[in-house]
């Protein structure tokens, strides 16, 4: 009798735990995969801007997401529906994610390259300034001693 109760509990648990999973419907205004990549890249940048300087964003009273919606002519519901639709397909999600990551990595490399180049230029300017100061100090000494 006890095993019958256990079996009944297992059957009921299985019956109630089964649920129908519905897929996200295709949005009326489907955003292209390429545009979705651009939107997600901008979303990551906006999140980074808020993380880096949230006080400035708040002080300026600017809604960064509203700017994003205007730029891509979408609203929050349309964007949420499209994100839900794209995340249903693992292959598409992975492709979009990899493209977003690739773009952000390329931009980071460009920024790092600019930093390196600007540091090199600043170093050259410092060397030239130092050499100029050395020459100026030698000229001052020559004038003080009366040498030509």
JORA-V124377 format. One line per field, one symbol per residue. phi: phi as a letter, one per 20 degrees, with the letter a starting at -180 (. if undefined). psi: psi as a letter, one per 30 degrees, with the letter a starting at -180 (. if undefined). burial: 1 if it has 16 or more other C-alpha atoms within 10 Angstrom, else 0. A space follows every 50 residues. Layout:
BEGIN
phi->???
psi->???
burial->???
END
This chain:
BEGIN
phi->.fffffffffffffffefceedefffffdfefffffffffffffffffff ffbffffffeldefffffffgdlcdfffffffffffffefffgfffgfff ffffffffffffffffffffffffffffffffffffffffffffened
psi->eefeeeeeeeeeeeeffklkkklklkleikkleeeeeeeeeeeeeeeeee eeheeeeeefhkjeeeeeeeeghlleeeeeeeeeeefejeeeeeeeeeee eeeeeeeeeeeeeeeeeeeeeeeeeeeeeeeeeeeeeeeeeeeefgl.
burial->00000000000000000000000000000010000111111100010000 00000000000001000100000000011011111100000010010011 000100000000000000000000000000000000000000000000
END
